[in-house]
Amino acid sequence: MIVAATTKRSRSVLVGFLTLALGSLSGGAAAPKLPRDLVIGTAQTGTTHYLGSSAVAKIVGSATPMRVTVEATRGPAVWLPRMDQGTVDLGTLSTIDGYYAARGLAPLYDKPRPWLRTLQPVPLFNTGTIVRQASNLLTLSDLKGKRIAWGYAGIPVAMINVEAMLRSAGLTSKDLDTRVSVPGTDEGMTAFAEGRVEATFPGAPTVARLRELDAAFGIRFLQGDCSPEGKKRVEEFIPGVTMAVYPAGYGVLKEDTCLLAHYMNLAVSKNMLDDVAYAVTKAVWEKMEETHAVHADFKRYWKRESVVVPQSIPYHPGAVRFYKEAGAWKPALEQYQQKMLKELAAWERK
């Protein structure tokens, strides 16, 4: 028994020695531990989220040994619990959804998920408020005392977008005197077309129905405040959300216009293995141009100089490792990252 045990240990030592020797001959780096399959939870087919997820799945599937499946759902409210259970590995959500989901804030979420992390945010989302072209309303500040569509109970995140953009002008919903309740953005556009409101929130300038409204009587998006002060007010409301100028010709815009801007995040759990997060981030970074043929906005905005920025959730350490190697991780972002990690650690202790 003793001899057998000694022999067994000797063999183990020999195997270990050979493994180390082979590792040294191959450069000493152990192969990353990657799963065979990954699942991305996203929004319904045809949406920007779904198209972005499909592009990521194709890239990661071709650049790594991992096979990636895209699952269309009604959004983060559906796939986040599954990520918590370990049956979804990645998901796409907006900066606003990330902020509310990580902290469990109403009206979007009832349970904090401070384990949320991002691999890469893409600046795809932009929103604003429309008025008739013939009106004398030019900026968000001009909304005081005007009839505006409000509530959007069927799409709670729409109301948060409106609140965020108002912050750029130093306003809140309390500064608007006459609010007409509508269940969603489409009903808001109907109220606007029928003259029941003077302004409404339709979403992005590329929303298809806006061309119909523009052809009928002419519309324009109100200017937000893209000054450093305006951006700061928005970013203090929700980190990672900002104001940006979009050019004339983008959707129905007739002039360069300052709109609310935020991101589609490729989100994961902090429990994802670092090697997996690193491999996905590296693949998407190196093959980013392959997304450009999928959607016009991917070609406009999915660029390396735009995707390593402060967000409403921290970056996964595997992503951080890659961005440092790529020279894209800056000291200011590291400082911001530590601030986010500290904040969400406090939520985990609650």
C-alpha positions as CSV (number, residue, x, y, z in Angstrom):
1,M,0.0,0.0,0.0
2,I,2.8,2.4,0.9
3,V,4.8,1.5,-2.1
4,A,1.7,1.9,-4.3
5,A,1.0,5.3,-2.8
6,T,4.6,6.4,-3.3
7,T,4.6,5.2,-6.9
8,K,1.3,7.1,-7.5
9,R,2.7,10.3,-6.0
10,S,5.9,9.9,-8.1
11,R,3.8,9.6,-11.2
12,S,1.8,12.7,-10.2
13,V,5.0,14.6,-9.7
14,L,6.3,13.4,-13.1
15,V,3.1,14.4,-14.9
16,G,3.2,17.8,-13.2
17,F,6.8,18.3,-14.2
18,L,6.0,17.4,-17.8
19,T,3.1,19.7,-17.8
20,L,5.2,22.6,-16.6
21,A,7.9,21.7,-19.1
22,L,5.5,21.7,-22.0
23,G,4.0,25.0,-20.7
24,S,7.5,26.5,-20.7
25,L,8.1,25.3,-24.3
26,S,4.9,26.9,-25.4
27,G,5.6,30.2,-23.8
28,G,4.5,29.4,-20.3
29,A,0.9,30.8,-20.7
30,A,-1.9,28.5,-19.7
31,A,-4.7,28.3,-22.2
32,P,-7.8,30.4,-21.1
33,K,-10.7,28.4,-19.7
34,L,-13.5,29.1,-22.1
35,P,-17.0,27.5,-22.1
36,R,-18.3,25.8,-25.2
37,D,-21.5,27.8,-25.2
38,L,-22.7,31.3,-24.2
39,V,-26.2,32.8,-24.2
40,I,-27.0,36.4,-24.9
41,G,-30.4,37.7,-23.6
42,T,-31.7,40.7,-25.5
43,A,-34.8,42.5,-26.8
44,Q,-37.2,41.4,-29.4
45,T,-36.2,40.6,-33.0
46,G,-35.7,43.7,-35.2
47,T,-34.7,46.0,-32.4
48,T,-31.3,47.7,-32.1
49,H,-30.6,45.5,-29.1
50,Y,-31.3,42.3,-31.0
51,L,-29.3,43.3,-34.1
52,G,-26.3,44.3,-31.8
53,S,-26.5,41.0,-29.9
54,S,-26.6,39.1,-33.2
55,A,-23.5,40.9,-34.4
56,V,-21.6,40.2,-31.2
57,A,-22.7,36.5,-31.3
58,K,-21.3,36.2,-34.9
59,I,-18.0,37.9,-34.0
60,V,-17.4,35.9,-30.8
61,G,-18.4,32.7,-32.5
62,S,-15.9,33.2,-35.3
63,A,-13.0,34.6,-33.2
64,T,-13.2,32.2,-30.2
65,P,-14.1,28.5,-29.6
66,M,-17.3,29.6,-28.0
67,R,-20.7,29.1,-29.6
68,V,-23.0,32.0,-28.9
69,T,-26.8,31.8,-28.9
70,V,-29.0,34.9,-29.0
71,E,-32.4,34.7,-27.1
72,A,-35.0,37.4,-27.9
73,T,-37.0,38.4,-24.9
74,R,-39.1,41.4,-23.7
75,G,-35.9,42.9,-22.3
76,P,-33.8,43.1,-19.1
77,A,-36.7,42.4,-16.8
78,V,-36.9,38.9,-18.4
79,W,-33.2,38.0,-18.9
80,L,-31.7,39.6,-15.8
81,P,-33.2,37.0,-13.4
82,R,-31.9,34.3,-15.7
83,M,-28.4,35.8,-15.6
84,D,-28.7,35.8,-11.8
85,Q,-29.5,32.0,-12.0
86,G,-26.7,31.4,-14.4
87,T,-28.7,30.5,-17.5
88,V,-27.9,33.7,-19.4
89,D,-24.3,34.8,-19.7
90,L,-24.5,38.2,-21.4
91,G,-27.3,40.7,-22.2
92,T,-27.8,44.1,-23.7
93,L,-29.3,46.9,-21.8
94,S,-29.2,50.7,-21.9
95,T,-27.3,53.0,-19.6
96,I,-30.5,53.9,-17.9
97,D,-31.6,50.3,-17.5
98,G,-28.2,49.5,-16.1
99,Y,-28.4,52.2,-13.5
100,Y,-31.9,51.3,-12.3
101,A,-31.3,47.5,-12.4
102,A,-28.1,47.5,-10.5
103,R,-29.7,49.6,-7.7
104,G,-33.2,48.1,-7.8
105,L,-34.9,51.4,-8.4
106,A,-38.6,52.0,-9.2
107,P,-40.4,52.2,-11.5
108,L,-38.2,49.8,-13.5
109,Y,-36.9,47.3,-11.0
110,D,-37.8,46.0,-7.5
111,K,-34.6,44.2,-6.7
112,P,-31.0,45.5,-6.7
113,R,-28.5,43.6,-8.9
114,P,-25.2,45.2,-7.9
115,W,-23.3,42.3,-9.5
116,L,-24.0,43.9,-13.0
117,R,-20.9,44.7,-15.0
118,T,-20.3,46.0,-18.6
119,L,-17.9,44.7,-21.2
120,Q,-18.5,47.4,-23.8
121,P,-20.9,50.3,-24.1
122,V,-21.9,51.5,-27.5
123,P,-23.4,55.1,-28.0
124,L,-26.5,54.1,-30.0
125,F,-29.4,55.7,-28.2
126,N,-30.5,59.3,-28.6
127,T,-33.8,60.9,-27.7
128,G,-35.5,64.2,-27.6
129,T,-38.8,66.2,-27.6
130,I,-40.6,67.4,-30.7
131,V,-42.8,70.5,-31.4
132,R,-44.3,71.8,-34.6
133,Q,-42.0,73.6,-36.9
134,A,-44.2,76.7,-36.9
135,S,-44.2,77.1,-33.1
136,N,-42.0,79.5,-31.3
137,L,-40.6,76.8,-29.1
138,L,-36.9,76.3,-29.7
139,T,-35.3,74.8,-26.6
140,L,-36.3,72.6,-23.7
141,S,-36.4,75.6,-21.5
142,D,-39.4,76.9,-23.6
143,L,-41.6,74.0,-22.3
144,K,-42.5,75.9,-19.2
145,G,-46.3,76.4,-19.2
146,K,-46.9,74.4,-22.4
147,R,-49.0,71.3,-22.8
148,I,-46.7,68.2,-23.0
149,A,-47.5,64.5,-23.4
150,W,-46.6,62.8,-20.1
151,G,-46.7,59.6,-18.1
152,Y,-45.9,56.9,-20.6
153,A,-47.1,54.3,-18.1
154,G,-46.7,51.5,-20.6
155,I,-43.0,52.4,-21.2
156,P,-41.7,53.7,-17.8
157,V,-38.2,54.1,-19.1
158,A,-39.5,56.8,-21.5
159,M,-40.4,59.0,-18.6
160,I,-36.9,58.6,-17.2
161,N,-35.5,59.7,-20.6
162,V,-37.7,62.9,-20.4
163,E,-36.6,63.6,-16.8
164,A,-33.0,63.2,-17.8
165,M,-33.1,65.5,-20.8
166,L,-35.0,68.2,-18.8
167,R,-32.0,68.2,-16.4
168,S,-29.8,69.6,-19.1
169,A,-31.9,72.7,-19.2
170,G,-32.0,72.9,-15.4
171,L,-35.6,71.7,-15.3
172,T,-37.5,68.9,-13.7
173,S,-41.0,67.6,-14.2
174,K,-42.2,69.9,-11.4
175,D,-41.4,72.9,-13.7
176,L,-44.0,71.8,-16.3
177,D,-47.4,73.1,-15.5
178,T,-49.7,71.2,-18.0
179,R,-49.1,67.5,-18.5
180,V,-51.4,65.4,-20.6
181,S,-51.2,61.7,-19.6
182,V,-50.5,59.2,-22.4
183,P,-49.7,55.4,-22.1
184,G,-46.9,55.3,-24.6
185,T,-44.8,57.2,-27.1
186,D,-47.1,56.3,-30.1
187,E,-50.1,57.7,-28.2
188,G,-48.1,60.8,-27.4
189,M,-47.5,61.3,-31.2
190,T,-51.2,60.9,-31.8
191,A,-52.1,63.5,-29.2
192,F,-49.4,65.7,-30.8
193,A,-50.9,65.3,-34.3
194,E,-54.4,66.0,-33.0
195,G,-53.3,69.2,-31.3
196,R,-54.0,68.0,-27.8
197,V,-50.4,68.7,-26.8
198,E,-47.7,71.1,-28.0
199,A,-44.8,68.8,-27.4
200,T,-44.2,65.1,-27.0
201,F,-41.4,62.6,-26.6
202,P,-41.2,60.2,-29.6
203,G,-37.8,58.7,-29.0
204,A,-35.0,59.1,-31.6
205,P,-35.1,61.2,-34.7
206,T,-35.0,58.0,-36.8
207,V,-38.4,56.8,-35.5
208,A,-40.4,55.9,-38.7
209,R,-43.6,57.8,-37.8
210,L,-41.8,61.1,-37.5
211,R,-41.4,61.3,-41.3
212,E,-45.2,61.1,-41.5
213,L,-45.7,63.9,-39.0
214,D,-43.0,66.0,-40.6
215,A,-44.7,65.6,-44.0
216,A,-48.1,66.5,-42.5
217,F,-47.2,69.8,-40.8
218,G,-43.4,70.0,-40.1
219,I,-41.7,69.2,-36.9
220,R,-38.5,69.9,-35.1
221,F,-36.6,68.6,-32.1
222,L,-36.1,71.0,-29.2
223,Q,-32.5,71.9,-28.4
224,G,-31.1,70.6,-25.2
225,D,-28.1,72.1,-23.4
226,C,-24.9,70.6,-24.6
227,S,-22.7,72.9,-22.6
228,P,-20.4,71.4,-19.9
229,E,-22.9,72.6,-17.3
230,G,-25.8,71.0,-19.1
231,K,-24.0,67.7,-19.5
232,K,-23.0,67.7,-15.8
233,R,-26.6,68.1,-14.7
234,V,-27.6,65.1,-16.7
235,E,-24.7,63.0,-15.6
236,E,-25.4,63.8,-12.0
237,F,-29.0,62.5,-12.5
238,I,-27.8,59.2,-14.1
239,P,-24.1,58.5,-14.6
240,G,-23.1,57.6,-18.1
241,V,-26.0,59.5,-19.7
242,T,-25.1,62.7,-21.4
243,M,-26.1,65.3,-24.1
244,A,-24.6,65.2,-27.6
245,V,-25.1,67.1,-30.8
246,Y,-26.5,65.1,-33.7
247,P,-26.1,66.4,-37.3
248,A,-28.7,67.8,-39.7
249,G,-29.9,64.9,-41.9
250,Y,-29.9,62.4,-39.1
251,G,-33.5,61.1,-39.2
252,V,-35.8,64.1,-39.4
253,L,-33.3,66.6,-38.0
254,K,-33.1,69.8,-40.1
255,E,-30.3,71.3,-38.1
256,D,-27.5,70.2,-35.7
257,T,-29.4,69.4,-32.5
258,C,-28.5,68.7,-28.9
259,L,-30.2,65.5,-27.7
260,L,-30.1,63.1,-24.8
261,A,-27.5,60.4,-25.5
262,H,-26.7,57.1,-23.9
263,Y,-25.4,53.6,-24.5
264,M,-26.3,50.0,-25.3
265,N,-24.2,48.0,-22.8
266,L,-23.0,44.4,-23.4
267,A,-23.6,43.4,-19.8
268,V,-22.5,40.5,-17.7
269,S,-22.4,39.3,-14.1
270,K,-19.3,40.0,-12.1
271,N,-19.1,36.2,-11.6
272,M,-18.3,35.6,-15.3
273,L,-14.7,34.2,-15.5
274,D,-12.1,36.8,-16.3
275,D,-10.8,34.8,-19.2
276,V,-14.3,34.7,-20.8
277,A,-14.9,38.4,-20.3
278,Y,-11.5,39.1,-21.7
279,A,-12.0,36.9,-24.8
280,V,-15.4,38.4,-25.6
281,T,-14.2,42.0,-25.2
282,K,-11.1,41.3,-27.3
283,A,-13.1,39.7,-30.1
284,V,-15.6,42.5,-30.3
285,W,-12.8,45.2,-30.1
286,E,-10.7,43.6,-32.9
287,K,-13.6,42.8,-35.2
288,M,-15.8,45.9,-34.4
289,E,-16.0,46.9,-38.1
290,E,-18.0,43.7,-38.8
291,T,-20.9,45.3,-37.0
292,H,-21.1,48.2,-39.4
293,A,-22.9,46.4,-42.2
294,V,-25.7,45.4,-39.8
295,H,-27.1,48.8,-39.0
296,A,-26.4,52.4,-40.1
297,D,-26.0,53.6,-36.5
298,F,-23.5,50.8,-35.8
299,K,-21.4,52.3,-38.6
300,R,-21.8,55.8,-37.3
301,Y,-21.2,55.1,-33.6
302,W,-19.7,51.7,-32.9
303,K,-16.1,52.9,-32.9
304,R,-13.1,52.3,-30.7
305,E,-12.8,55.9,-29.6
306,S,-16.4,55.9,-28.3
307,V,-16.8,52.7,-26.3
308,V,-14.4,52.9,-23.3
309,V,-16.2,55.6,-21.3
310,P,-17.9,56.0,-17.9
311,Q,-21.1,54.1,-17.5
312,S,-23.8,53.5,-14.8
313,I,-22.3,50.1,-13.9
314,P,-18.6,49.2,-13.5
315,Y,-16.6,47.3,-16.1
316,H,-15.8,43.6,-15.6
317,P,-12.2,43.1,-14.6
318,G,-11.6,40.8,-17.6
319,A,-12.7,43.8,-19.9
320,V,-10.5,46.1,-17.9
321,R,-7.5,43.8,-18.4
322,F,-8.0,43.9,-22.2
323,Y,-8.5,47.7,-22.4
324,K,-5.3,48.2,-20.4
325,E,-3.4,46.0,-22.8
326,A,-5.0,48.0,-25.8
327,G,-4.0,51.3,-24.2
328,A,-7.6,52.4,-24.0
329,W,-8.0,52.5,-20.2
330,K,-7.2,55.9,-18.9
331,P,-6.5,57.0,-15.3
332,A,-9.7,59.1,-15.1
333,L,-11.7,56.0,-16.0
334,E,-9.9,53.9,-13.4
335,Q,-10.8,56.5,-10.8
336,Y,-14.5,56.4,-12.0
337,Q,-14.4,52.6,-11.9
338,Q,-13.3,52.5,-8.3
339,K,-16.1,55.0,-7.4
340,M,-18.7,52.7,-9.1
341,L,-17.4,49.6,-7.5
342,K,-17.5,51.2,-4.1
343,E,-21.1,52.4,-4.6
344,L,-22.4,49.0,-5.8
345,A,-20.5,47.2,-3.0
346,A,-22.6,49.3,-0.6
347,W,-25.8,48.1,-2.3
348,E,-24.6,44.5,-1.9
349,R,-24.4,45.0,1.8
350,K,-27.9,46.4,2.1
